[in-house]
Amino acid sequence: MAEKKKWIQDAIKRPGALRKKLKVKEGDNIPAKKLEKATHSKNKLLAKEAHLAETLKKMRKKKK
């Protein structure tokens, strides 16, 4: 049986691109309002990156 493919690493083509576009410093979290506004952007690439960020945020394991 083939190894499980790490699809998330393949989905992220340009790490940090969304952060740079939203002008958020490296190491800081992207504010929810900025991320929400980016999902409704007319720029389709920006909106796509924001939707992916929201999806990955939901998948993240929460610490107890």
FENDAFEN-V928366 format. One record per pair of residues at least 24 apart in sequence whose ideal C-beta (glycine too) atoms are under 10 Angstrom apart, sorted by the first residue. I is the first residue (numbers start at 1). J is the second residue. If there is no record, write none. Layout:
i=I j=J
i=I j=J
This chain:
i=8 j=52
i=8 j=55
i=8 j=56
i=8 j=59
i=11 j=52
i=11 j=55
i=11 j=56
i=12 j=49
i=12 j=52
i=12 j=53
i=12 j=56
i=13 j=49
i=13 j=52
i=14 j=45
i=14 j=49
i=17 j=45
i=17 j=46
i=17 j=49
i=18 j=45
i=18 j=46
i=18 j=48
i=18 j=49
i=18 j=50
i=18 j=52
i=18 j=53
i=19 j=49
i=19 j=53
i=21 j=45
i=21 j=46
i=21 j=49
i=21 j=50
i=22 j=46
i=22 j=49
i=22 j=50
i=22 j=53
i=29 j=57
i=30 j=57
i=32 j=57
